[in-house]
Amino acid sequence: MTVIPLRNQVLVCPINGKSPASSLVVIQPERVVCPFRVLAIGPEVRDVQVGQMVLANRLAGTQIGGDYLLPESVIVGTL
């Protein structure tokens, strides 16, 4: 499925941290602000570009499969 964001929406994919080489599983609490990679942007988005890494509030968006559709205003910074 191809998603094309409209207006000021940004389609992002979460960036997974490196997993340890051992078989030990560490359970970490869910973070609200997470790093994402920008996959696509709507025509009214001004501050980010496709391929850029950003920090955003994942709870403010809509999850589509493993990706998130977020308004540009919930992006808090770039990496």
OpenMM code with the backbone's topology and positions (N, CA, C; nanometers):
from openmm import Vec3, app, unit

residues = "MET THR VAL ILE PRO LEU ARG ASN GLN VAL LEU VAL CYS PRO ILE ASN GLY LYS SER PRO ALA SER SER LEU VAL VAL ILE GLN PRO GLU ARG VAL VAL CYS PRO PHE ARG VAL LEU ALA ILE GLY PRO GLU VAL ARG ASP VAL GLN VAL GLY GLN MET VAL LEU ALA ASN ARG LEU ALA GLY THR GLN ILE GLY GLY ASP TYR LEU LEU PRO GLU SER VAL ILE VAL GLY THR LEU".split()
positions = [
    Vec3(0.0842, -0.1173, 0.0000),
    Vec3(0.0000, 0.0000, 0.0000),
    Vec3(0.0889, 0.1238, 0.0000),
    Vec3(0.0594, 0.2181, -0.0865),
    Vec3(0.1328, 0.3430, -0.0939),
    Vec3(0.0502, 0.4529, -0.0288),
    Vec3(0.1106, 0.5233, 0.0665),
    Vec3(0.0432, 0.6339, 0.1351),
    Vec3(0.1083, 0.7638, 0.0901),
    Vec3(0.0276, 0.8561, 0.0404),
    Vec3(0.0757, 0.9883, 0.0006),
    Vec3(0.0151, 1.0886, 0.0981),
    Vec3(0.0983, 1.1516, 0.1829),
    Vec3(0.0456, 1.2456, 0.2815),
    Vec3(-0.0150, 1.3701, 0.2155),
    Vec3(-0.1209, 1.4210, 0.2757),
    Vec3(-0.1850, 1.5436, 0.2304),
    Vec3(-0.1517, 1.6574, 0.3265),
    Vec3(-0.1713, 1.7803, 0.2815),
    Vec3(-0.1539, 1.9031, 0.3603),
    Vec3(-0.0214, 1.9040, 0.4355),
    Vec3(-0.0262, 1.9117, 0.5694),
    Vec3(0.0961, 1.9225, 0.6495),
    Vec3(0.1313, 1.7902, 0.7179),
    Vec3(0.0895, 1.6791, 0.6602),
    Vec3(0.1151, 1.5479, 0.7193),
    Vec3(0.2514, 1.4941, 0.6761),
    Vec3(0.3117, 1.4144, 0.7662),
    Vec3(0.4436, 1.3556, 0.7414),
    Vec3(0.4335, 1.2059, 0.7691),
    Vec3(0.4751, 1.1241, 0.6740),
    Vec3(0.4790, 0.9792, 0.6918),
    Vec3(0.6186, 0.9424, 0.7397),
    Vec3(0.6257, 0.8769, 0.8566),
    Vec3(0.7547, 0.8436, 0.9159),
    Vec3(0.7605, 0.6959, 0.9531),
    Vec3(0.8825, 0.6456, 0.9622),
    Vec3(0.9089, 0.5077, 1.0005),
    Vec3(0.9951, 0.5109, 1.1260),
    Vec3(0.9592, 0.4362, 1.2313),
    Vec3(1.0420, 0.4362, 1.3519),
    Vec3(1.1805, 0.3791, 1.3244),
    Vec3(1.2790, 0.4370, 1.3902),
    Vec3(1.4165, 0.3889, 1.3793),
    Vec3(1.4411, 0.2961, 1.4965),
    Vec3(1.4678, 0.1706, 1.4667),
    Vec3(1.4929, 0.0729, 1.5725),
    Vec3(1.6350, 0.0852, 1.6226),
    Vec3(1.6502, 0.0758, 1.7553),
    Vec3(1.7841, 0.0771, 1.8123),
    Vec3(1.8547, -0.0537, 1.7841),
    Vec3(1.9833, -0.0572, 1.8053),
    Vec3(2.0594, -0.1801, 1.7826),
    Vec3(2.0233, -0.2818, 1.8896),
    Vec3(2.0023, -0.4043, 1.8470),
    Vec3(1.9694, -0.5097, 1.9424),
    Vec3(2.0981, -0.5740, 1.9932),
    Vec3(2.1003, -0.6142, 2.1187),
    Vec3(2.2211, -0.6756, 2.1724),
    Vec3(2.2462, -0.8122, 2.1091),
    Vec3(2.3708, -0.8540, 2.1086),
    Vec3(2.4087, -0.9811, 2.0474),
    Vec3(2.3715, -1.1003, 2.1357),
    Vec3(2.3476, -1.0777, 2.2635),
    Vec3(2.3156, -1.1883, 2.3546),
    Vec3(2.1672, -1.2226, 2.3456),
    Vec3(2.1287, -1.3290, 2.4152),
    Vec3(1.9893, -1.3704, 2.4137),
    Vec3(1.9104, -1.3097, 2.5299),
    Vec3(1.9700, -1.2193, 2.6043),
    Vec3(1.9022, -1.1529, 2.7149),
    Vec3(1.8029, -1.0513, 2.6595),
    Vec3(1.6789, -1.0575, 2.7070),
    Vec3(1.5759, -0.9645, 2.6625),
    Vec3(1.5547, -0.8608, 2.7715),
    Vec3(1.5728, -0.7344, 2.7361),
    Vec3(1.5532, -0.6255, 2.8300),
    Vec3(1.4240, -0.5541, 2.7938),
    Vec3(1.3319, -0.5490, 2.8876),
    Vec3(1.2051, -0.4818, 2.8630),
    Vec3(1.2194, -0.3365, 2.9057),
    Vec3(1.1985, -0.2457, 2.8106),
    Vec3(1.2104, -0.1034, 2.8375),
    Vec3(1.0727, -0.0393, 2.8266),
    Vec3(1.0478, 0.0631, 2.9050),
    Vec3(0.9180, 0.1301, 2.8938),
    Vec3(0.9039, 0.1994, 2.7582),
    Vec3(0.7800, 0.2085, 2.7106),
    Vec3(0.7527, 0.2757, 2.5834),
    Vec3(0.7841, 0.4241, 2.5957),
    Vec3(0.8515, 0.4783, 2.4973),
    Vec3(0.8812, 0.6212, 2.4963),
    Vec3(0.7780, 0.6928, 2.4106),
    Vec3(0.7406, 0.8123, 2.4534),
    Vec3(0.6445, 0.8911, 2.3768),
    Vec3(0.7144, 0.9622, 2.2617),
    Vec3(0.8296, 1.0227, 2.2875),
    Vec3(0.9063, 1.0901, 2.1825),
    Vec3(1.0109, 0.9915, 2.1317),
    Vec3(1.0024, 0.9586, 2.0035),
    Vec3(1.0884, 0.8562, 1.9445),
    Vec3(1.1565, 0.9098, 1.8189),
    Vec3(1.2696, 0.8499, 1.7818),
    Vec3(1.3329, 0.8880, 1.6549),
    Vec3(1.2629, 0.8199, 1.5367),
    Vec3(1.2470, 0.8941, 1.4291),
    Vec3(1.1825, 0.8445, 1.3073),
    Vec3(1.2627, 0.8884, 1.1859),
    Vec3(1.2457, 0.8162, 1.0756),
    Vec3(1.2995, 0.8572, 0.9455),
    Vec3(1.1812, 0.8992, 0.8595),
    Vec3(1.1915, 1.0147, 0.7957),
    Vec3(1.0830, 1.0690, 0.7137),
    Vec3(1.0773, 0.9937, 0.5810),
    Vec3(0.9604, 0.9362, 0.5502),
    Vec3(0.9415, 0.8609, 0.4265),
    Vec3(0.8759, 0.9442, 0.3175),
    Vec3(0.7802, 1.0299, 0.3553),
    Vec3(0.7090, 1.1143, 0.2584),
    Vec3(0.6520, 1.2345, 0.3320),
    Vec3(0.6333, 1.3441, 0.2594),
    Vec3(0.5776, 1.4654, 0.3197),
    Vec3(0.4660, 1.5202, 0.2334),
    Vec3(0.3729, 1.5917, 0.2971),
    Vec3(0.2649, 1.6575, 0.2252),
    Vec3(0.3129, 1.7871, 0.1616),
    Vec3(0.2319, 1.8475, 0.0755),
    Vec3(0.2743, 1.9680, 0.0029),
    Vec3(0.2918, 2.0924, 0.0896),
    Vec3(0.2324, 2.0966, 0.2079),
    Vec3(0.2428, 2.2135, 0.2950),
    Vec3(0.3516, 2.2016, 0.4013),
    Vec3(0.4286, 2.0931, 0.4016),
    Vec3(0.5364, 2.0731, 0.4993),
    Vec3(0.6550, 2.1599, 0.4591),
    Vec3(0.7088, 2.2376, 0.5566),
    Vec3(0.8165, 2.3309, 0.5244),
    Vec3(0.9490, 2.2968, 0.5908),
    Vec3(0.9458, 2.2342, 0.7092),
    Vec3(1.0675, 2.2252, 0.7901),
    Vec3(1.1427, 2.0927, 0.7832),
    Vec3(1.0879, 1.9901, 0.7237),
    Vec3(1.1582, 1.8616, 0.7139),
    Vec3(1.1575, 1.8142, 0.5693),
    Vec3(1.2500, 1.7221, 0.5396),
    Vec3(1.2615, 1.6675, 0.4044),
    Vec3(1.2615, 1.5154, 0.4116),
    Vec3(1.2303, 1.4516, 0.3010),
    Vec3(1.2313, 1.3057, 0.2925),
    Vec3(1.3726, 1.2551, 0.3191),
    Vec3(1.3846, 1.1520, 0.4017),
    Vec3(1.5137, 1.0940, 0.4366),
    Vec3(1.5729, 1.1495, 0.5645),
    Vec3(1.5196, 1.2590, 0.6133),
    Vec3(1.5719, 1.3220, 0.7347),
    Vec3(1.5291, 1.2419, 0.8579),
    Vec3(1.6131, 1.2453, 0.9615),
    Vec3(1.5800, 1.1797, 1.0880),
    Vec3(1.5256, 1.2853, 1.1837),
    Vec3(1.4107, 1.2546, 1.2478),
    Vec3(1.3438, 1.3514, 1.3342),
    Vec3(1.3037, 1.2856, 1.4661),
    Vec3(1.2780, 1.3687, 1.5662),
    Vec3(1.2175, 1.3248, 1.6922),
    Vec3(1.0738, 1.3737, 1.6915),
    Vec3(0.9796, 1.2830, 1.7225),
    Vec3(0.8384, 1.3205, 1.7187),
    Vec3(0.7600, 1.2450, 1.8244),
    Vec3(0.6452, 1.3003, 1.8596),
    Vec3(0.5532, 1.2381, 1.9536),
    Vec3(0.4713, 1.1338, 1.8785),
    Vec3(0.4952, 1.0074, 1.9048),
    Vec3(0.4277, 0.9010, 1.8305),
    Vec3(0.2805, 0.8868, 1.8666),
    Vec3(0.2397, 0.9353, 1.9840),
    Vec3(0.1001, 0.9231, 2.0266),
    Vec3(0.0082, 1.0212, 1.9547),
    Vec3(0.0638, 1.1226, 1.8900),
    Vec3(-0.0159, 1.2239, 1.8220),
    Vec3(-0.0490, 1.1855, 1.6780),
    Vec3(-0.0016, 1.0710, 1.6332),
    Vec3(-0.0225, 1.0323, 1.4942),
    Vec3(-0.1112, 0.9105, 1.4791),
    Vec3(-0.1250, 0.8678, 1.3560),
    Vec3(-0.2023, 0.7498, 1.3211),
    Vec3(-0.1065, 0.6427, 1.2728),
    Vec3(-0.1154, 0.5233, 1.3329),
    Vec3(-0.0272, 0.4148, 1.2919),
    Vec3(-0.0868, 0.3445, 1.1701),
    Vec3(-0.0043, 0.3295, 1.0672),
    Vec3(-0.0440, 0.2608, 0.9437),
    Vec3(0.0582, 0.1501, 0.9217),
    Vec3(0.0208, 0.0280, 0.9529),
    Vec3(0.1174, -0.0819, 0.9489),
    Vec3(0.2239, -0.0560, 1.0539),
    Vec3(0.3502, -0.0471, 1.0121),
    Vec3(0.4581, -0.0155, 1.1043),
    Vec3(0.5000, 0.1307, 1.0981),
    Vec3(0.4346, 0.2087, 1.0125),
    Vec3(0.4684, 0.3500, 0.9950),
    Vec3(0.3672, 0.4373, 1.0684),
    Vec3(0.4001, 0.5664, 1.0798),
    Vec3(0.3112, 0.6623, 1.1457),
    Vec3(0.2865, 0.7802, 1.0532),
    Vec3(0.1635, 0.8295, 1.0524),
    Vec3(0.1275, 0.9503, 0.9804),
    Vec3(0.1050, 1.0584, 1.0855),
    Vec3(0.1919, 1.1600, 1.0846),
    Vec3(0.1932, 1.2636, 1.1879),
    Vec3(0.1766, 1.4017, 1.1274),
    Vec3(0.1120, 1.4943, 1.2003),
    Vec3(0.1160, 1.6334, 1.1555),
    Vec3(0.2554, 1.6901, 1.1806),
    Vec3(0.2989, 1.7824, 1.0988),
    Vec3(0.4326, 1.8388, 1.1124),
    Vec3(0.4533, 1.9043, 1.2483),
    Vec3(0.3482, 1.9536, 1.3100),
    Vec3(0.3598, 2.0251, 1.4381),
    Vec3(0.4033, 1.9371, 1.5561),
    Vec3(0.3928, 1.8042, 1.5451),
    Vec3(0.4347, 1.7175, 1.6560),
    Vec3(0.5821, 1.6779, 1.6451),
    Vec3(0.6493, 1.7198, 1.5391),
    Vec3(0.7927, 1.6957, 1.5277),
    Vec3(0.8636, 1.7974, 1.6165),
    Vec3(0.9422, 1.7470, 1.7127),
    Vec3(1.0056, 1.8357, 1.8107),
    Vec3(1.1487, 1.8704, 1.7762),
    Vec3(1.2104, 1.7982, 1.6839),
    Vec3(1.3482, 1.8293, 1.6464),
    Vec3(1.3983, 1.7357, 1.5403),
    Vec3(1.5187, 1.7656, 1.4897),
    Vec3(1.5826, 1.6815, 1.3896),
    Vec3(1.7117, 1.6229, 1.4472),
    Vec3(1.7547, 1.5133, 1.3890),
    Vec3(1.8782, 1.4470, 1.4328),
    Vec3(1.9853, 1.4609, 1.3267),
] * unit.nanometer
topology = app.Topology()
chain = topology.addChain("A")
for resn in residues:
    res = topology.addResidue(resn, chain)
    for name in ("N", "CA", "C"):
        topology.addAtom(name, app.Element.getBySymbol(name[0]), res)
